[in-house]
């Protein structure tokens, strides 16, 4: 095999490779002979098919198979002999026009690759981070219990109320909506419970049923929000004819042991404990996310190395597609709206480079420190994903079993978290008390005036 380096520019390398035609023909003849010993063709004893017949019937297919194997083997040899670590699949191009025309024709092809950069890992013990710690207060638990009691209200009919519905009460109604006198799909409802001046309907709908008494009818006008899910209704004005049927009074249960028992607990104390634990888990998760973000920011500032264009380009394209979609839908934030195309592209290109650089850095940390995702961890992730679809857990697990690529996509996030945990164990972390509001605030947001 003859190898000539034709390009060495940054992370890019290119090689011209020539494989002797005699070697290719030897491989081809060997493969044809192997095939002849296993073929079963009419008129021939098993394994006794003459080589000319095998060549006539299967020569083209065998040549293609041999060439592909020869090119792949030679490419791997080029990489291994030079200690090259490609960032992406090498690009191979055949230069020989017709390698099957003459048995002795040399096979010439080119290999273009982009290498993974050399990544010098920093001293993780010098990275200083601050971890915000929020504790669950009794007041926040009391508020959660009050909301829980509110969600478990009981609505009892008011017999012969002799008055219209008041705020907080529930009116059972039939309604039919129309636009310009024409009913629209999904605009009608029967025996619907509406909380007067409550949430859950089109803005302005529940407020206009206040004062409506059972047996009465009323036509109201509302405007669908511009961001309404059904595009054919978004931003349009509609009329709803409402027939009131039953008025109900809301009764909020007392926050006591009876409420706890209604919720499936032994009393109120276990409910308080469950709420406290759940809220603390949420606080700890927010704290973890902020700490991880600070760590990644510090790593991005500390580590510098070139990024492969073959990885940055697709990452930028993916980001830019979302930006163009947001711009077309009018969802760009005000800051981006004020920027010209060139500035936007430059800024989001930098974001793409940062993502690729951090991804390569985390991968190198994992490689150097032999971190990996175990089969049990991957199975646990699949089970956790399945639990997100109650009643369909079995189907989700079967989907992962039949689609290994889908299961493998769960590996990346697990690996990233393991690497982050590894670095956090070595970093200098200072805990600082914080309020839940501070914990939930955007760390990049400007402080309030």
C-alpha positions as CSV (number, residue, x, y, z in Angstrom):
1,X,0.0,0.0,0.0
2,X,1.3,3.4,-1.0
3,X,0.2,6.4,1.1
4,X,0.9,10.0,0.3
5,X,-0.2,12.9,2.6
6,X,-1.7,15.6,0.4
7,X,-3.1,18.0,3.0
8,X,-2.1,19.1,6.5
9,X,-4.0,22.2,7.5
10,X,-5.0,22.6,11.2
11,X,-7.2,19.7,12.0
12,X,-7.7,18.7,8.4
13,X,-5.7,15.9,6.8
14,X,-5.9,14.3,3.3
15,X,-4.1,11.2,1.9
16,X,-3.8,9.5,-1.5
17,X,-3.8,5.8,-1.2
18,X,-2.9,3.2,-3.9
19,X,-3.5,-0.5,-3.4
20,X,-1.8,-2.8,-5.9
21,X,-4.1,-4.3,-8.4
22,X,-2.5,-7.7,-7.9
23,X,-3.6,-7.6,-4.2
24,X,-7.1,-6.7,-5.1
25,X,-7.2,-9.6,-7.7
26,X,-5.9,-12.0,-5.1
27,X,-8.7,-10.9,-2.6
28,X,-11.3,-11.2,-5.4
29,X,-10.1,-14.7,-6.4
30,X,-10.1,-15.9,-2.8
31,X,-13.6,-14.6,-2.2
32,X,-14.9,-16.2,-5.4
33,X,-13.3,-19.5,-4.4
34,X,-14.9,-19.3,-1.0
35,X,-18.2,-18.6,-2.6
36,X,-17.9,-21.5,-5.0
37,X,-17.4,-24.0,-2.1
38,X,-20.8,-23.1,-0.6
39,X,-22.9,-22.4,-3.7
40,X,-25.7,-24.7,-4.7
41,X,-26.7,-24.3,-8.4
42,X,-28.8,-26.6,-10.6
43,X,-26.6,-29.0,-12.6
44,X,-23.7,-28.9,-10.2
45,X,-22.8,-30.8,-7.1
46,X,-22.8,-28.7,-3.9
47,X,-19.4,-27.0,-3.6
48,X,-18.3,-28.1,-7.0
49,X,-19.4,-25.0,-9.1
50,X,-16.6,-24.1,-11.5
51,X,-14.9,-20.9,-10.9
52,X,-15.7,-19.4,-14.3
53,X,-19.4,-19.9,-13.6
54,X,-19.1,-18.3,-10.2
55,X,-17.2,-15.4,-11.7
56,X,-19.8,-15.0,-14.4
57,X,-22.7,-15.0,-12.0
58,X,-21.3,-13.2,-9.0
59,X,-18.2,-11.4,-10.2
60,X,-19.6,-7.9,-10.1
61,X,-21.1,-8.3,-6.6
62,X,-17.9,-9.9,-5.3
63,X,-15.8,-7.1,-6.8
64,X,-17.9,-4.5,-5.1
65,X,-17.7,-6.4,-1.8
66,X,-13.9,-6.8,-2.1
67,X,-13.3,-3.2,-3.0
68,X,-15.4,-1.9,-0.1
69,X,-13.6,-4.1,2.3
70,X,-10.1,-3.2,0.9
71,X,-10.9,0.5,1.1
72,X,-12.2,0.3,4.7
73,X,-9.3,-1.8,5.8
74,X,-6.7,0.5,4.2
75,X,-8.4,3.6,5.6
76,X,-8.3,2.1,9.2
77,X,-4.7,1.2,8.6
78,X,-3.9,4.8,7.6
79,X,-5.5,6.1,10.8
80,X,-4.0,3.6,13.1
81,X,-0.4,3.8,11.8
82,X,-0.4,7.6,12.2
83,X,-2.3,7.6,15.5
84,X,-5.1,9.7,14.0
85,X,-8.4,10.3,15.9
86,X,-11.0,11.4,13.4
87,X,-13.8,13.7,14.6
88,X,-16.2,12.4,12.0
89,X,-16.4,9.5,9.5
90,X,-13.5,9.9,7.0
91,X,-14.6,10.9,3.5
92,X,-13.3,8.4,0.9
93,X,-13.3,9.1,-2.8
94,X,-12.3,6.5,-5.4
95,X,-10.0,7.9,-8.1
96,X,-9.8,4.8,-10.3
97,X,-12.6,5.0,-12.8
98,X,-13.2,1.3,-13.3
99,X,-11.3,-1.1,-11.1
100,X,-13.1,-4.1,-12.5
101,X,-12.0,-3.4,-16.1
102,X,-8.6,-5.0,-15.8
103,X,-7.7,-7.5,-13.1
104,X,-4.3,-5.8,-12.5
105,X,-5.7,-2.3,-12.2
106,X,-4.4,-0.5,-9.1
107,X,-7.0,0.8,-6.7
108,X,-6.4,4.5,-6.0
109,X,-8.5,6.5,-3.6
110,X,-8.3,9.6,-1.4
111,X,-9.1,9.9,2.3
112,X,-10.1,13.3,3.8
113,X,-10.5,13.5,7.6
114,X,-10.9,16.1,10.2
115,X,-9.1,15.3,13.5
116,X,-10.2,15.6,17.1
117,X,-8.2,18.4,18.6
118,X,-5.6,17.8,21.4
119,X,-7.4,18.7,24.6
120,X,-5.3,19.7,27.6
121,X,-7.4,19.1,30.7
122,X,-7.3,21.9,33.3
123,X,-6.6,21.3,37.0
124,X,-10.2,20.9,38.2
125,X,-9.2,21.5,41.9
126,X,-8.6,25.2,41.0
127,X,-12.2,25.7,39.8
128,X,-14.1,27.7,42.4
129,X,-17.9,27.5,42.3
130,X,-20.8,28.7,44.5
131,X,-23.7,26.4,45.2
132,X,-27.0,28.1,46.2
133,X,-28.9,26.2,48.9
134,X,-32.5,26.9,49.6
135,X,-34.5,25.3,52.4
136,X,-38.2,24.7,52.4
137,X,-40.0,27.1,54.8
138,X,-43.1,26.2,56.8
139,X,-44.9,29.1,55.1
140,X,-44.3,27.6,51.7
141,X,-45.6,24.3,52.8
142,X,-48.7,26.0,54.3
143,X,-49.2,27.7,50.9
144,X,-48.9,24.4,49.1
145,X,-51.4,22.8,51.5
146,X,-53.9,25.6,50.9
147,X,-53.6,25.2,47.1
148,X,-54.0,21.4,47.6
149,X,-57.2,22.0,49.6
150,X,-58.4,24.4,46.9
151,X,-57.9,21.8,44.2
152,X,-60.0,19.3,46.3
153,X,-63.0,21.6,46.6
154,X,-66.4,20.0,46.6
155,X,-69.1,21.6,44.5
156,X,-72.7,21.2,45.8
157,X,-75.8,22.5,43.9
158,X,-77.6,25.5,45.2
159,X,-81.3,24.8,45.1
160,X,-83.4,27.7,43.9
161,X,-80.7,30.4,44.3
162,X,-82.9,33.2,43.2
163,X,-79.8,35.1,42.0
164,X,-77.1,35.1,39.5
165,X,-73.7,33.4,39.8
166,X,-71.0,35.1,41.9
167,X,-67.2,35.0,41.7
168,X,-65.8,31.7,42.8
169,X,-69.0,29.8,42.3
170,X,-69.4,27.2,39.5
171,X,-72.0,27.4,36.8
172,X,-73.0,24.4,34.8
173,X,-73.8,25.5,31.2
174,X,-74.3,24.6,27.6
175,X,-72.6,26.8,25.1
176,X,-72.1,27.2,21.4
177,X,-69.6,29.4,19.7
178,X,-69.6,31.1,16.3
179,X,-67.6,33.5,14.2
180,X,-69.6,35.8,12.0
181,X,-72.6,33.7,12.6
182,X,-71.0,30.4,11.6
183,X,-70.3,27.7,14.3
184,X,-66.7,26.4,14.4
185,X,-65.3,22.9,15.3
186,X,-64.7,22.5,19.0
187,X,-66.8,25.6,19.9
188,X,-69.7,23.8,21.6
189,X,-70.0,22.2,25.0
190,X,-72.7,20.5,27.1
191,X,-72.9,20.3,30.9
192,X,-69.6,22.2,31.3
193,X,-68.7,23.4,34.7
194,X,-67.3,27.0,34.6
195,X,-65.8,28.7,37.6
196,X,-67.1,32.3,37.6
197,X,-64.1,34.6,36.9
198,X,-61.8,31.6,37.1
199,X,-59.1,30.3,34.8
200,X,-59.1,27.6,32.1
201,X,-61.1,29.3,29.3
202,X,-60.6,32.0,26.7
203,X,-59.7,35.3,28.4
204,X,-62.9,37.2,29.2
205,X,-65.1,34.1,29.0
206,X,-65.6,33.2,32.6
207,X,-65.8,36.8,33.7
208,X,-68.8,37.4,31.5
209,X,-70.9,34.6,33.1
210,X,-71.0,36.5,36.4
211,X,-74.6,37.3,37.3
212,X,-76.1,34.6,35.1
213,X,-78.7,32.6,36.9
214,X,-79.9,29.0,36.1
215,X,-82.5,29.0,33.4
216,X,-81.1,32.2,31.8
217,X,-79.2,32.6,28.6
218,X,-76.6,35.2,27.5
219,X,-74.5,35.8,24.4
220,X,-71.0,37.0,25.1
221,X,-68.1,38.2,22.8
222,X,-64.5,37.2,23.3
223,X,-61.3,37.4,21.3
224,X,-59.1,34.4,20.9
225,X,-55.4,35.1,21.8
226,X,-53.0,35.6,19.0
227,X,-51.0,32.6,20.1
228,X,-54.0,30.3,20.4
229,X,-53.2,26.7,19.4
230,X,-55.8,26.5,16.6
231,X,-54.4,28.9,14.0
232,X,-57.8,29.3,12.2
233,X,-59.1,30.8,15.4
234,X,-56.1,32.8,16.7
235,X,-56.8,36.5,17.1
236,X,-60.4,36.2,15.9
237,X,-63.5,37.6,17.6
238,X,-66.2,35.0,18.5
239,X,-69.7,35.0,20.0
240,X,-70.8,32.3,22.5
241,X,-74.5,31.7,23.4
242,X,-74.5,30.4,27.0
243,X,-77.4,28.6,28.6
244,X,-77.1,28.4,32.4
245,X,-78.4,25.2,34.0
246,X,-77.1,24.6,37.6
247,X,-75.4,26.9,40.1
248,X,-72.9,25.2,42.5
249,X,-71.2,26.4,45.6
250,X,-67.6,25.6,46.2
251,X,-66.7,24.2,49.6
252,X,-63.0,24.1,50.4
253,X,-62.1,21.2,52.9
254,X,-60.4,22.1,56.1
255,X,-56.6,21.5,56.2
256,X,-56.6,18.7,58.7
257,X,-56.2,14.9,59.1
258,X,-59.4,14.3,57.2
259,X,-57.9,16.0,54.1
260,X,-54.7,13.9,54.5
261,X,-56.8,10.7,54.6
262,X,-58.8,11.8,51.6
263,X,-55.5,12.1,49.7
264,X,-54.5,8.5,50.8
265,X,-52.3,9.3,53.7
266,X,-52.6,8.5,57.4
267,X,-53.2,12.1,58.3
268,X,-52.0,15.6,57.6
269,X,-48.4,15.2,59.0
270,X,-47.4,12.7,56.2
271,X,-48.8,15.1,53.6
272,X,-46.7,17.9,55.0
273,X,-43.7,15.7,54.9
274,X,-44.3,14.6,51.3
275,X,-44.8,18.2,50.2
276,X,-41.6,19.2,52.0
277,X,-39.6,16.5,50.4
278,X,-40.9,17.2,47.0
279,X,-40.2,20.9,47.3
280,X,-36.7,20.2,48.6
281,X,-36.0,17.9,45.6
282,X,-37.1,20.7,43.3
283,X,-34.9,23.3,45.1
284,X,-31.9,20.8,45.0
285,X,-32.5,20.2,41.2
286,X,-32.5,24.0,40.5
287,X,-29.4,24.3,42.6
288,X,-27.7,21.5,40.6
289,X,-28.7,23.1,37.3
290,X,-27.2,26.5,38.3
291,X,-24.1,24.8,39.6
292,X,-23.7,22.8,36.4
293,X,-24.2,26.0,34.3
294,X,-21.5,27.8,36.3
295,X,-19.1,24.9,35.9
296,X,-19.6,24.8,32.1
297,X,-19.1,28.6,31.9
298,X,-15.9,28.3,33.9
299,X,-14.6,25.4,31.7
300,X,-15.5,27.4,28.5
301,X,-13.5,30.3,29.8
302,X,-10.5,28.1,30.9
303,X,-10.1,25.7,28.0
304,X,-9.2,26.7,24.5
305,X,-8.6,24.5,21.5
306,X,-9.7,24.5,17.8
307,X,-13.0,22.9,17.0
308,X,-13.6,20.7,13.9
309,X,-15.6,22.6,11.2
310,X,-17.4,19.4,10.4
311,X,-18.9,19.4,13.8
312,X,-19.5,23.1,14.2
313,X,-21.2,23.5,10.9
314,X,-24.1,21.1,11.5
315,X,-24.5,22.4,15.1
316,X,-24.8,26.0,13.8
317,X,-27.2,24.9,11.0
318,X,-29.5,23.3,13.6
319,X,-29.4,26.5,15.8
320,X,-30.0,28.8,12.8
321,X,-33.0,26.8,11.6
322,X,-34.7,27.4,15.0
323,X,-33.8,31.1,14.8
324,X,-35.3,31.4,11.3
325,X,-38.4,29.6,12.5
326,X,-38.7,31.9,15.5
327,X,-38.2,34.9,13.3
328,X,-40.9,33.7,10.8
329,X,-43.3,33.2,13.7
330,X,-42.5,36.5,15.4
331,X,-40.9,34.8,18.4
332,X,-37.5,36.4,18.3
333,X,-36.7,38.3,21.5
334,X,-36.3,42.1,21.4
335,X,-32.6,42.0,21.7
336,X,-32.2,39.7,18.6
337,X,-34.8,41.7,16.6
338,X,-32.5,44.7,16.8
339,X,-29.5,42.9,15.3
340,X,-28.7,42.6,11.6
341,X,-28.2,39.2,9.9
342,X,-24.4,39.2,10.0
343,X,-24.3,40.0,13.8
344,X,-26.9,37.3,14.5
345,X,-25.0,34.7,12.5
346,X,-21.7,35.6,14.2
347,X,-23.2,35.4,17.7
348,X,-25.0,32.1,17.1
349,X,-21.9,30.7,15.4
350,X,-20.0,31.4,18.6
351,X,-22.7,29.5,20.5
352,X,-22.3,26.5,18.2
353,X,-18.5,26.5,18.7
354,X,-18.9,26.7,22.4
355,X,-21.3,23.8,22.5
356,X,-19.0,21.7,20.3
357,X,-15.9,22.6,22.4
358,X,-17.7,21.8,25.7
359,X,-18.9,18.5,24.2
360,X,-15.4,17.5,23.1
361,X,-14.0,18.6,26.5
362,X,-16.5,16.5,28.5
363,X,-15.9,13.5,26.1
364,X,-12.1,13.8,26.7
365,X,-12.6,14.0,30.5
366,X,-14.7,10.9,30.4
367,X,-12.2,9.1,28.1
368,X,-9.1,10.0,30.2
369,X,-10.8,9.0,33.4
370,X,-12.5,5.9,32.0
371,X,-16.0,7.1,32.7
372,X,-18.8,5.2,30.9
373,X,-22.5,4.4,31.0
374,X,-23.3,1.0,32.3
375,X,-26.1,-1.2,30.8
376,X,-28.0,-0.9,34.1
377,X,-27.8,2.9,33.9
378,X,-29.1,2.8,30.4
379,X,-31.9,0.4,31.3
380,X,-32.8,2.6,34.3
381,X,-33.1,5.6,31.9
382,X,-35.3,3.7,29.6
383,X,-37.6,2.7,32.4
384,X,-37.7,6.3,33.6
385,X,-38.6,7.5,30.1
386,X,-41.4,4.9,29.9
387,X,-42.9,6.1,33.2
388,X,-43.5,9.5,31.5
389,X,-46.3,7.7,29.5
390,X,-48.7,6.2,32.0
391,X,-50.5,3.2,30.6
392,X,-48.0,2.9,27.7
393,X,-44.9,1.8,29.6
394,X,-44.7,-1.6,27.9
395,X,-45.0,-0.1,24.4
396,X,-42.3,2.5,25.1
397,X,-39.9,-0.2,26.4
398,X,-40.6,-2.4,23.4
399,X,-39.9,0.7,21.1
400,X,-36.4,1.0,22.7
401,X,-35.8,-2.7,22.3
402,X,-36.7,-2.6,18.6
403,X,-34.8,0.7,18.0
404,X,-31.3,0.6,19.5
405,X,-30.5,4.0,18.1
406,X,-33.3,5.5,20.2
407,X,-32.0,3.9,23.3
408,X,-28.4,5.1,22.5
409,X,-29.7,8.7,22.5
410,X,-30.3,8.3,26.2
411,X,-26.6,7.5,26.7
412,X,-25.3,11.0,26.0
413,X,-27.2,12.9,28.8
414,X,-26.3,10.2,31.3
415,X,-22.6,10.3,30.3
416,X,-22.6,14.1,30.5
417,X,-24.0,14.1,34.1
418,X,-21.4,11.5,35.2
419,X,-18.6,13.7,33.8
420,X,-20.1,16.8,35.5
421,X,-20.3,14.9,38.8
422,X,-16.7,13.8,38.4
423,X,-15.5,17.3,38.0
424,X,-17.7,18.7,40.8
425,X,-16.1,16.2,43.2
426,X,-12.7,17.8,42.5
427,X,-13.8,21.5,42.3
428,X,-13.9,23.9,45.2
429,X,-17.6,24.4,46.0
430,X,-18.8,27.0,48.5
431,X,-22.4,26.7,49.7
432,X,-24.4,29.9,50.1
433,X,-27.9,30.1,51.5
434,X,-30.5,31.5,49.1
435,X,-34.2,32.1,48.8
436,X,-36.2,30.0,46.4
437,X,-36.8,33.2,44.3
438,X,-33.1,33.7,44.0
439,X,-32.6,30.1,43.1
440,X,-35.2,30.3,40.3
441,X,-34.0,33.6,38.9
442,X,-32.1,33.7,35.6
443,X,-28.4,34.2,36.6
444,X,-27.9,36.3,33.4
445,X,-30.9,38.6,34.1
446,X,-30.1,42.2,35.0
447,X,-30.8,43.0,38.7
448,X,-34.0,44.9,39.4
449,X,-33.6,48.6,39.7
